[in-house]
Amino acid sequence: MNLSKAFATGAIAATCAFAQENVQAADQGNTQPVAQSASKAVNADKIGFGLHGDFEYGFLYGLEQDWNGGDETDAPSGIGLDVGVRGRIPMTNFLQFNPEVNFHYISLTQSDEGTKSRFTQMDIEVPLAVRAFVIDIFYVSAGIQANLNIYSDASLETEDAIDVENGIYVDMDDLLDIDVENSAFTLGLVFGVGVNIMDRLTFDARLVLGVTDAYVESDDAESSWLVLDGSKLMSFKFGVGFWIL
């Protein structure tokens, strides 16, 4: 009788100990993902800086209806890139302010009946965006961007000369004129999404929507073959970043 009581008492004690261990394991299991989730927000609560680079596809929009002499050919478009530095300033547990300073280059072209117009520009761009972590490693961002033009060039390339009279051939470059000038300063809106691949490595995509004119009206706009007044630059960018701190 005493033996059976001792056995029952031991069984109850073992059952209680097993249950207590399961409760502790469950508590640890519930808290561990939270801790991991917080760590995945890529040091959102720490000040830091890093490097990044973007590949870009851009085109002009908002052109006047009578641009290019009334021709309905596609607007100038092309590829570009930017490289620069970015900062990380925490605002809340899931919000951070991300200023950047970048060197930006893009070359836009437009082809029409044996001629190709090329517009090249270099800028110092300053995006100022707020990044919000939606779930774990994923984030969205929005803000504004200022561009300071440091170089611009417009050129016209032709394939053939034309016969103007009695066998006299003249390059179309001498007949057609491109008289455009980049705006010294432009503003745009920035929208993006991204993912933190690792603690320091990020991949993101963004849309930069120009809201001010990319080109200013020239003095000889009426005599120019190609007029870009009213045009704005829209860009799609895809890039990677690396947080140094």
C-alpha positions, 0 to 999 in steps of 0.5 A, spaced: 500 500 500 505 504 501 509 502 495 502 504 490 502 511 494 509 512 493 508 510 485 502 515 485 505 520 488 512 520 483 507 519 477 503 526 479 510 529 480 513 527 474 507 529 470 507 536 473 514 537 471 513 535 464 507 540 464 511 546 467 517 544 462 511 545 456 509 551 458 516 554 459 517 552 452 511 555 449 512 561 452 519 561 449 516 559 442 512 565 443 517 570 444 522 568 440 519 570 433 517 577 436 525 578 438 527 575 431 522 579 428 524 585 431 531 584 429 529 583 422 527 590 421 534 592 420 536 596 426 530 600 425 532 603 431 539 605 430 542 611 426 547 609 421 549 610 414 551 606 407 552 606 400 547 604 394 547 604 387 541 604 382 539 602 375 534 606 371 529 606 366 526 613 364 522 617 359 519 624 358 512 625 359 507 631 359 510 634 353 506 639 349 502 636 343 505 639 338 512 637 340 517 634 334 513 638 329 507 635 331 510 628 330 507 623 334 513 618 335 515 616 342 518 621 347 525 620 348 527 615 353 533 611 355 537 608 361 541 611 367 544 610 373 546 613 380 551 611 386 551 615 392 550 614 400 544 614 404 543 615 412 538 612 417 535 616 422 530 612 427 523 615 428 519 610 431 520 602 432 518 601 425 519 608 422 526 611 419 528 617 415 532 616 409 536 622 406 541 620 400 546 624 396 547 621 389 551 622 383 546 621 377 547 620 370 541 618 364 541 618 357 535 619 353 534 618 345 528 619 340 529 616 333 525 618 327 526 617 320 533 616 320 535 621 325 536 620 332 536 625 338 540 624 344 539 628 351 544 627 356 544 629 363 548 629 370 545 631 376 546 631 384 540 628 386 537 628 394 532 624 395 528 625 402 524 619 404 521 616 410 521 608 410 516 604 414 517 596 415 510 593 414 512 586 416 519 583 418 524 585 412 519 588 408 518 596 407 515 601 403 517 608 402 515 615 400 518 622 400 521 628 395 527 628 391 531 635 389 535 634 383 541 639 381 543 639 374 551 639 373 551 637 366 547 637 360 548 636 352 543 635 346 545 632 340 542 630 333 545 624 329 543 622 322 544 616 317 544 620 311 545 626 307 539 629 303 539 632 296 536 639 297 537 641 289 541 639 283 545 634 286 547 638 292 547 634 298 547 637 305 547 633 312 540 634 316 544 636 322 545 643 318 538 643 317 535 641 323 536 644 330 536 642 337 535 648 342 533 645 349 536 647 355 535 643 362 532 646 368 538 647 373 533 645 379 527 640 379 523 637 384 520 630 384 516 625 388 519 618 390 515 612 392 518 605 393 518 598 396 524 594 398 526 588 402 532 587 407 536 581 404 541 580 410 542 585 416 546 590 412 544 588 405 538 591 401 534 591 395 529 596 393 525 598 387 522 606 386 518 610 382 521 617 381 515 622 378 518 629 376 513 634 378 517 640 375 519 641 368 526 638 366 527 643 360 526 650 360 524 654 354 529 656 350 530 663 346 529 660 339 524 655 341 520 657 335 525 655 330 527 649 333 526 642 330 525 639 337 521 642 343 521 639 350 518 645 353 513 642 359 516 635 359 518 632 366 522 626 367 519 619 370 524 614 372 523 607 375 529 605 379 532 598 381 538 597 386 542 594 392 544 598 398 549 596 403 549 599 410 556 600 413 553 602 420 
